[in-house]
């Protein structure tokens, strides 16, 4: 088990060194300007394979470094042809790289035969399904419910000219992250951290609104609703975990 984890960490280390430590903004700009004609792209992709080979120390194993080098090139080339270089494509790019690394890892540890049983085991586990559903709920539908419940107040604030200085969709992302944190704190029985989170957000909001009372009240209502729903979901999951 420890050896298997070591191989995965070695593959990840090679990727992190290649994509982040040994690549700077000038190299990224050169790749973006010249795409398939960029010599930097070829060196960068070759480096991914070379570092993988060196860090793995499996000197008779050439296939994995070669596959990682080729797929790294193809994934980066795909990203370079996208019109925008934004967070969306960055995340997709990294997910694709990680998928390749996981496949390479399974090949090295002969773990393909274990994948299906592990998936079946996961979806047959009540505690694991409860946790998964909990995080999905607080990430997606809870935000929609709170948005609908506070919609009339939001429209009132907009009509009066409030909320114009807010970043676009910032509140939505803040809500998602705070609900994930709250649920995590509940699952690890750290309720004190939830109080700290509420206090920190309240101080920030009250100091930031400069007397905009309705805006502050709107945020406070949404926050309390968000936390209340997360606490209920978290307690239900804890109840399931205790009884299974």
N, C-alpha and C positions, 0 to 999 in steps of 0.2 A: 504493500500500500504506500509506504513512504517513498519507495523508488518510483512508483507511478506518478506521485505528486511532484517529485523532483523533476521528472522529464517534462511535465506540464509547465512548471515554473521556469525551466531552462528555455523552453520555446517562447514563453511570454517575455522573458528577459531579452532574448535576441530581438524580438519585435519592438519592445520599448526602446532599446538602444538604437535600432535602425530608424524608427519613425519619429522619435522625439529627441533623444540625446544627440545623435549624430546627423540631424537634419535641421538646418536653420531656415529663416525666412527667405534668404537669397536663393537657396536651392529650390524651395517651393515655388518662388516666383519664376525661376528659370524653367522649371517643369511646366508651369501653367502657360508660359509664353510660347514654348516650343513643342510641348506635348510629346509625341512619339519621336520627334527629332532632337529632343533634349538629351544630351549625354549624361546629365545628372540623373535622369530617370533610370537609365541603364546601370549606372554605378550604384544608385540607391537600391535597386532591385537585387543586384549582385551581392551587395553588402548584406541584405536580408538573408540570403542563402549561405554566405560565408560565415556570418556570425552564428547562425543556427548550427552549422557544421562544427565550428570550433567549440561552442558552448555545450553542445550535446556530447561531444567527445566519443561519438560512435563512428570510428574512422572507416569502418567498412560499409557504413550506411550513407549512400550518396543520393538515394531517391528522395528522401524527405527534404533535405536542403534544396535540391533541384526544383521540386514541386513548389516549395515556398517561394523560391526566387521567381519562378514563372508566374505564379498566381499573384504575387505581390506586384509584379509589373502590370499584369492585366487589370487588377483592381484599381491601381493608381491611375492607369491610363483611362479607365472608365470615368473615374472621378474628375480627371483633368478636362474631359469633354463636356462636363456639366456647365451650364451657363453661369451658375452661381457657386461660389466657394463658401457655403454657409454651414452652420452647425448640423443641419439635416444631413447633408452629404458627408460631412465628417463622421457622424455617428454611423451612417450606413457603411462607409468605408472601413471603419474600425470593426464593426460587426462582421463584415465579410472576411477581414483578416483573421479575426478570432475564430470564426467557423473553420477556416482552413487549418489553423493551429490545432483546434480540437480534433479534427479529422486526422491530422498528422500524429497527434498524441495517441489516439485510439489505435492507429496503425502500429505505432511503436510498442505499445503495451499489449497488442493483440486483444483489444477491448471491444471490438465491434459486436461480438456475441453477447456482451453484457448490456448493450444499450437498450434493446427491447425489454428484457426483464426488469431493468431499472425504471424504465418509463411506466411499465405495467405496475410495478411496485409503488411508484409515486402516485398514480391515479387510483390506487387501491387503498391509500392511506388517508384516513379521516383527518388526522391532525394537519398533514401537509396540504390537503385540499382546502381545509378551513382557513389556513394562513394565506394560501394563494388567493382564494375568493375574497378574503378580507382586504388584501392589498389592492386587488382589482376594483373593489367597491369604493374604497377611499380615493383611488386615483381617478376614476371616471364618473360613475353615476352620482356620487355624493356631491361632486362639484356642480353637476347639472341641477340637482335638486336645490342646492343653496342658491344657485344663480336664478332659478325660477322663483324661489321663495322671497328673494330680495330684489326682484326685478323692478317693482313699482318704486322703491326707494332710489334705485339707481337711475331710473328715468327722471325722477324728481330732481335729483342732483344735477343731471345733465341739462335739464331745462333751465336750471338756475345758473348754469355756467360753471358748475363744479366738475372736478375730475378731469379737466382738460390738460393738467400738467402731469398726469400719470403716464407711465410707459405703457405702450400697447400690449395688452394681454398679460401685464406684469402680475396683476391680482390673481389671475387664473393659475399661473405657475407658482406663485407664492403659496396659494391655497393647496395645491397638489403636494408640494414639498412639506408643508407644515402638517398635513394629514398623514403623510407617510411617516414623518417623525413621531407624531403623537401615537399612531398605532404601534410603531416599533417600541416606544417607551412603555406602552401598556403591556405588550407581549413580554418584555423583559422585566416587568414589575418595577419600573422606575417612574413613579408618579410625580416625584419631586421635579424631574426634568420638564414635565408638562407645565407645571406652575412657572418655572423659569422661562419657558418659551412664551407663555401668555404674557408674563411681565415684560419681557424684552420687546415683544411686538407692540404692547400697549404704550410703552415709553416712546418707541420709535414713531408710532402713529400720532400720538398727542403732540410730540415736539415737531412733527413734520407738517401738520395740518394748519398751524398758525391760526387757530380760532375757527376753522371751518367745522362748525359743530355737527352739521348734518352729515358731512363726509365721514367724520370720526364715528358718529353713531352707526352709520351704514356699515363701516368696516367692523365695528365692535359686534354688531348683530351677526354678520357673516362669520366672524371668528368664533363666536360662542356657539353658533349652530354647527359649524364645522367640527369644533372640539367635542361637542356633546355627542354628535353622531359617531365620531371616531371612538370615543370612550365606550359607547354602547356596543359597537362592533367589536372592539378589543376585548371587552368583558365577556361577550358571548363566545369569542374564540378561545379565551382562557378557560371558560367553562367546559368547552369541548375538549381542550387539551388535557384538562384535569381528569375528565371522565373517560379518556381513551388512552 
